[in-house]
């Protein structure tokens, strides 16, 4: 694992974070609120899961330092 990187977008955990399958006590508040909002947006039909994954991946790429602790618990290694 390289410091300050995030897991590949192809990993299934991305979708599981968004659809709520992965139950995790988020350390990063923005990550927590974004995934929750995406769940609501998908349920209401505003966005599709693929678009949500793209948006979340982009956000986490930009702030990779801030999400490291959560990602080490969710993804373990990458």
N, C-alpha and C positions, 0 to 999 in steps of 0.2 A: 504494500500500500504506500503510495506516495502522498506525502503531506499536501494538504490543500487541493486535493482533487476530489471529484465526486464520482460515484459509480456510473457505469455506462447506462445510457437511456434504455437499453434493451433489457435491463434487469427487471424481473417481474415485481420487485418490491416497490417500484415507482407507482404502478397501478394499484397495488395493495395499500399503499399509504393514502392514495387519493380516495379509493372506494371504502376505506375504513376497515379493511380486513386485518391490517396490522394495527394492533392496539399498542400504542406507545405513549409514554409520558414525555412529551416534547420539552426540551430545554429551550429551544428557540421559539419564541412567541410568534414571530412572523410566519415561520414554517407551519406552526400549529394552526394559526388562523387561516392561512392560505389553503391548506389541505381541507379544512372544514368548509370554507367558502366554495371550493371546487366541488365538494360532495353535493352541496346545495345546488350549485349551478348545473351539474350533470343531472341531478334528479329533476330539475325543472326544465331540462332540455335546452338550456342556454348554450352549453358547450358539450362536446363529446370527450370521452376519456383520453383519446389520442391528443387532442388539443390541450387538455389539462396537464398531461404528462410533459408535453413540449414546454408549456408555460412554467411548470414547477421546475423542470430541469434547467431552464434558462435562468430563473430566479436563483436557484441553488448554485449554478455556475458562477454567477456574479458575486454571490456572498458565500463562497465555499468555506471560508474560515469560520463563519458563524454557524454553519450546520454540521461541522465535523463531529461533535459529540453525539448528536442524534444519529448521524449516518453510521458511526462506528457501532452503535447498538442495533440499528435496523438492518444494515447491510453486512455487518461483521467485517468482511474483507472485500476488496475489489482491486 
